[in-house]
């Protein structure tokens, strides 16, 4: 039996922050120990003193294309594992692999490789971003490879993922868009509205058909206007929709992020990275699917045209910015990084919050919200931040 006690941290739980909290991990899971310290028997379990730190659930990223100099679209398990390791070092213990627009055959081959990593437990699923998106809002997607979301093409990607497809982003105004949303819903795949020129009314039809996610809200869609509210208003106002936000300081102004939180509520906002290969790396030239991206000052842009091309964000940075720049309460920011995306993916029974019976996926943060330790399934991937010590007779 493997058991460790994490003590003294400010523990962010679903009900709030537990100052000086205690979390017991046994055989990879969080277990209960509600007894007062003076009534706990002496034990030989190691105790990690986390005084002066935050203890939060492992982060859950719904939308990431790469990191650590690698990309999910490379189509190899080796590169995919490099991406996963890079983001785990920054606290993301659960992640979905996002592809970019490509030839259907190439995307199907990528899905075949990534599905094996889902089956092994390294990934939580596959997200297809494109090719069923609007040409006028394609951003860092190759425009010559875009196509309408006809039933056959969408079905081909679902089948290629062998039950591991979790989300597909599309522009619902395209021919076949609403039918595609229904097809995705019927197969248990999240239909996400994004890279779209949809009107308010067309977006409403997509939500009624089953769309439940806004892919990086505000980005790659018409802006909010007082006579033409477009997709932003439709997605923010509907309680069935979870909205992705890229909180890197480049994609969104703090006031816009605040507007989204006030409109949707903390339970409907999911921070995502939309990261490409440069996440966790330095400036330079990187691939993004068939396109080339130049990163300067941490901002990724297409080498040709200069459009923003994903981000170099990691979720620990999104959390730090949410608290120190955007002024969000720590518990709300953490919820957007963990519980909300976990609920959306249908894995909230295992991850996303610090509760008895859940996987011991935990992140230790210092006073400045920098990662000091990462635990996944009860095993330290980095850290622990302080040496362990045997517990005192009072159990500490």
Protein Blocks (a to p, Z undefined) as FASTA:
>chain_A
ZZdddehiacddfkbccehiacddeehiacddfbcfklpccdfbdcddfehiacdddddd
fbdfbeehiafklopaklmmmmmmmmmmnopabdcdddddddfklmmmmmmmmmmmmmno
pagbdcdedjkbcfklnojacfklgccddfklmmmmmmmnnopafbdcddfkbghklmmm
mmmmmnopacddehiabdfklmmmmmmnopabdehehiapacddfklnojmlmmmmpmkb
ccddddehlmpcfklmmmmmmmnopklcccdfkiafknoiacddddehjbccddeehiac
dfbhoiaehjabdfklmmmmmmmmnopafklmmmmmmmmmmmmnopmmmgopacehiacd
dddddfkopafbdceehiafbhcfbdcddddfklZZ
